[in-house]
Amino acid sequence: MNIRGGDELGMEVKVEKATSAWSSKFEIMYSDTMPAEIKKGDLNPRWGLKHDVTFHIVTELDSKRYLDMLAPDRFVIKTPNGFKTQSFYFDGLSKTIKSSSND
């Protein structure tokens, strides 16, 4: 089989007659040898962050203030206040840091 296209999530796979050149290759992975599904609290060794565990981003200055999200594209440094806008978590599936106040 010759499969044309890239390797993007949700991308349609088109299978064409085999030619001498392959545009994509796949590997067979048996379910009993697959890595365990990531669970809350599991440490991602590549990124050094725990999956789905709340944390704060704190300045290293003497004030020890927190990063606070005012809008999805606007951050400021504020005194800790307990609001969810100062809490973040690592989504190990998408490999992104998300705000606890809104994803």
Backbone bond lengths (Angstrom), bond angles and torsions (degrees), N, CA, C in turn:
res aa  C-N    CA-C-N  psi(-1)  N-CA   C-N-CA  omega(-1)  CA-C   N-CA-C  phi
1 M - - - 1.443 - - 1.518 109.36 -
2 N 1.299 115.52 142.25 1.451 121.41 174.35 1.520 107.21 -112.08
3 I 1.310 116.67 119.61 1.454 120.90 -177.19 1.517 108.26 -110.03
4 R 1.322 116.34 118.58 1.465 121.95 -177.61 1.520 110.24 -93.83
5 G 1.322 116.66 145.83 1.453 120.51 174.32 1.516 112.29 123.58
6 G 1.314 114.64 -171.25 1.464 121.34 -177.82 1.508 111.74 -100.90
7 D 1.316 114.36 -152.42 1.457 121.38 -176.96 1.525 108.61 -131.20
8 E 1.313 117.17 55.35 1.456 121.87 -176.76 1.522 109.94 -102.45
9 L 1.326 115.83 143.37 1.452 121.62 -179.45 1.526 110.29 -59.45
10 G 1.306 117.07 129.14 1.462 122.17 177.96 1.512 114.72 79.85
11 M 1.321 117.70 2.97 1.456 121.04 -178.33 1.526 110.25 -73.96
12 E 1.311 115.95 138.64 1.466 120.76 178.19 1.521 109.84 -67.58
13 V 1.325 116.07 137.85 1.457 121.51 177.80 1.519 107.59 -99.54
14 K 1.334 115.76 122.03 1.463 120.81 179.21 1.520 108.15 -105.52
15 V 1.309 115.97 125.65 1.459 121.51 -178.50 1.522 108.01 -106.09
16 E 1.333 115.24 125.49 1.461 121.09 -179.63 1.523 108.97 -122.58
17 K 1.324 116.37 171.12 1.466 120.38 176.75 1.521 109.87 -58.11
18 A 1.301 114.64 146.03 1.463 120.09 -178.50 1.521 110.98 -64.95
19 T 1.300 114.95 139.58 1.457 122.21 172.70 1.517 106.72 -126.36
20 S 1.301 116.02 -174.76 1.465 118.58 -179.01 1.528 112.26 -77.06
21 A 1.342 117.89 -14.66 1.471 120.40 -178.35 1.522 110.12 -115.87
22 W 1.325 116.19 134.62 1.459 122.36 176.74 1.523 108.29 -101.11
23 S 1.329 116.70 136.64 1.457 118.85 176.44 1.530 110.74 -98.23
24 S 1.321 118.43 -20.90 1.465 122.83 176.23 1.521 108.32 -145.38
25 K 1.320 115.03 148.35 1.457 120.35 177.11 1.509 108.26 -128.46
26 F 1.318 116.53 149.75 1.452 122.39 179.92 1.512 109.17 -125.40
27 E 1.302 114.95 156.70 1.455 121.34 178.26 1.526 107.55 -121.36
28 I 1.314 116.54 143.44 1.459 121.69 176.51 1.525 107.79 -84.91
29 M 1.352 116.43 128.21 1.458 120.55 178.08 1.525 107.20 -127.55
30 Y 1.320 116.32 116.53 1.452 120.89 -179.69 1.526 110.00 -74.55
31 S 1.314 116.17 142.86 1.466 120.95 -173.59 1.529 112.92 -61.26
32 D 1.325 118.04 -28.85 1.464 118.75 -179.52 1.529 112.61 -78.01
33 T 1.339 118.25 -7.47 1.461 121.21 177.48 1.533 112.17 -111.90
34 M 1.327 117.20 1.85 1.461 120.46 -179.97 1.526 109.92 -73.17
35 P 1.347 116.70 150.23 1.460 118.55 176.81 1.524 110.62 -64.20
36 A 1.323 115.60 152.35 1.461 120.26 -179.16 1.525 109.97 -63.84
37 E 1.323 115.50 148.16 1.458 120.50 178.09 1.522 108.97 -66.89
38 I 1.321 115.93 138.06 1.458 120.56 -178.01 1.527 110.12 -68.75
39 K 1.339 115.64 136.84 1.462 121.25 -178.16 1.514 109.10 -121.63
40 K 1.330 116.03 163.24 1.456 121.35 178.36 1.524 109.75 -55.42
41 G 1.327 116.35 130.96 1.451 121.81 178.72 1.514 114.92 92.34
42 D 1.345 117.82 -12.46 1.463 120.36 178.82 1.525 109.51 -68.15
43 L 1.316 116.87 136.75 1.457 122.46 179.15 1.514 109.89 -84.47
44 N 1.329 116.41 128.61 1.450 121.01 174.39 1.528 106.72 -85.29
45 P 1.338 118.99 111.27 1.463 120.98 -174.04 1.530 113.25 -64.06
46 R 1.306 117.23 -30.10 1.465 119.88 -178.95 1.526 111.64 -71.99
47 W 1.332 116.85 -39.85 1.457 121.01 -175.40 1.526 112.87 -100.27
48 G 1.323 117.95 -17.03 1.460 121.21 177.94 1.517 113.57 72.12
49 L 1.322 117.23 23.36 1.464 122.53 179.92 1.519 109.75 -122.54
50 K 1.332 116.08 147.67 1.465 120.78 177.62 1.524 109.51 -85.84
51 H 1.331 116.02 138.88 1.454 122.67 -179.07 1.524 111.07 -70.79
52 D 1.328 116.39 127.58 1.467 124.49 171.63 1.533 113.44 58.33
53 V 1.343 117.16 37.43 1.459 122.16 176.13 1.531 107.61 -119.32
54 T 1.331 116.90 126.96 1.456 122.28 -176.38 1.525 111.82 -66.79
55 F 1.340 115.24 139.16 1.464 120.84 175.40 1.528 109.06 -146.24
56 H 1.325 116.14 168.79 1.459 123.30 177.05 1.522 107.95 -118.49
57 I 1.310 116.47 148.22 1.458 121.40 174.89 1.526 106.27 -101.50
58 V 1.343 115.92 114.16 1.461 122.30 -170.81 1.528 109.72 -114.48
59 T 1.343 116.35 137.35 1.464 119.89 177.63 1.522 109.73 -66.83
60 E 1.311 116.11 152.49 1.463 120.41 176.41 1.524 111.04 -89.12
61 L 1.320 117.45 3.56 1.455 121.38 176.54 1.521 109.49 -73.17
62 D 1.323 117.54 168.01 1.469 121.75 -178.46 1.532 112.47 -59.40
63 S 1.333 116.99 -28.15 1.477 120.59 -177.27 1.527 112.56 -68.25
64 K 1.342 117.63 -27.12 1.474 123.02 -178.36 1.541 111.26 53.34
65 R 1.316 117.06 39.69 1.467 121.33 178.91 1.525 110.31 -77.00
66 Y 1.347 114.60 162.73 1.460 121.41 -176.08 1.520 111.31 -102.31
67 L 1.332 115.28 151.77 1.453 121.06 169.93 1.520 107.22 -74.20
68 D 1.322 116.99 132.89 1.467 122.45 -177.38 1.519 108.45 -127.52
69 M 1.327 117.29 132.96 1.453 122.01 -179.36 1.529 109.62 -93.96
70 L 1.345 116.98 113.27 1.464 121.21 177.09 1.523 111.03 -84.66
71 A 1.310 116.80 -36.09 1.470 124.35 178.87 1.529 106.05 -149.46
72 P 1.332 118.06 165.93 1.471 119.42 -177.55 1.533 114.02 -55.12
73 D 1.311 117.98 -23.28 1.457 120.20 -179.51 1.534 112.61 -121.20
74 R 1.344 116.54 19.00 1.466 119.76 -177.30 1.529 110.36 -137.15
75 F 1.335 115.46 118.46 1.460 122.46 -179.72 1.522 109.63 -121.56
76 V 1.325 116.74 146.67 1.459 123.17 175.90 1.521 108.48 -138.02
77 I 1.346 115.64 166.70 1.461 121.08 176.23 1.518 107.29 -101.39
78 K 1.347 116.51 126.47 1.468 121.55 -177.61 1.531 110.76 -135.98
79 T 1.322 114.38 162.00 1.453 121.51 172.94 1.535 108.02 -65.24
80 P 1.322 119.34 141.43 1.470 120.61 178.09 1.531 110.86 -54.68
81 N 1.348 116.02 131.20 1.463 119.85 -177.53 1.527 113.57 -133.16
82 G 1.326 118.24 -0.30 1.458 121.09 177.47 1.521 114.98 82.21
83 F 1.350 117.51 0.34 1.464 119.99 179.56 1.527 110.38 -75.81
84 K 1.320 115.86 151.75 1.466 120.66 179.51 1.524 112.28 -65.89
85 T 1.333 117.15 -18.77 1.469 120.04 179.44 1.529 111.65 -69.28
86 Q 1.333 117.23 -9.98 1.464 121.65 176.57 1.525 111.98 -104.17
87 S 1.321 116.87 3.78 1.467 121.76 -179.49 1.521 109.86 -110.85
88 F 1.304 115.17 140.03 1.462 121.94 -179.29 1.525 109.15 -134.65
89 Y 1.328 116.12 165.21 1.467 121.05 174.29 1.515 109.25 -148.03
90 F 1.310 116.30 154.97 1.458 122.94 178.55 1.517 109.04 -94.67
91 D 1.324 116.77 123.12 1.462 122.08 174.99 1.528 106.68 -92.07
92 G 1.322 116.01 102.98 1.455 121.43 -176.63 1.512 113.99 -67.05
93 L 1.320 118.06 -18.90 1.459 120.55 179.73 1.529 111.02 -79.56
94 S 1.332 117.17 -44.40 1.463 120.57 179.54 1.523 111.68 -92.57
95 K 1.344 117.38 -8.36 1.467 123.67 -179.34 1.527 111.26 60.38
96 T 1.334 116.64 42.59 1.463 121.85 179.02 1.518 110.50 -131.36
97 I 1.330 115.33 154.27 1.458 121.09 173.00 1.520 106.76 -93.87
98 K 1.332 115.57 129.78 1.462 121.45 -176.85 1.517 109.81 -121.99
99 S 1.333 115.62 153.87 1.446 121.46 176.90 1.522 109.79 -79.76
100 S 1.319 116.63 143.03 1.471 120.58 176.97 1.527 111.33 -72.76
101 S 1.340 116.99 -19.82 1.465 119.92 -178.01 1.522 112.01 -78.04
102 N 1.325 116.95 -36.06 1.471 121.90 174.14 1.529 107.42 -161.20
103 D 1.282 116.47 138.25 1.483 119.55 -176.37 1.505 111.76 -70.22
